[in-house]
Amino acid sequence: MSKAIFYHAGCPVCVGAESEILDLVGIENLHIVHLGEEKDQIPVAEDFGVKSVPALVTPNGHVLHINFGASMEDVKS
């Protein structure tokens, strides 16, 4: 994986974190996935180990849970 992946669900916590992450790493280094709009990506996020959003998956595959906005169970419903 060449870019980090930022997973979020569109909540205010997620949107704020997205803005901060974009400022830190730049859009050219980040793939953004809105799980509320791309529900087919939920299993992919879970396979990486994402337990809640917002979360950042590094290019090395490590999951960084940034702040608690919503659990994956909340995102699924």
C-alpha positions, 0 to 999 in steps of 0.5 A: 500500500503506497498511501495511508487510508483514512476511514470515517463515517462523516460525523463531526469528530471524523470530519475534524480529524480528516481536516487535521490528517490532510493538513499533516500528510497532504491529499497526495498521501491519503486515500479517504474512505467515507464508510457511510457512503461506501458500505462495501469498504467496511469489511476491508476496514475490518480486515485491517483491524479498524474497530472504530472511526475515525481511523488511519491505516498507515502504508505499513498496515498499522491501524491508528485509532485517532479519536472515538467517533463511532464503533464499526457496529454503529457504522454498519447500522 
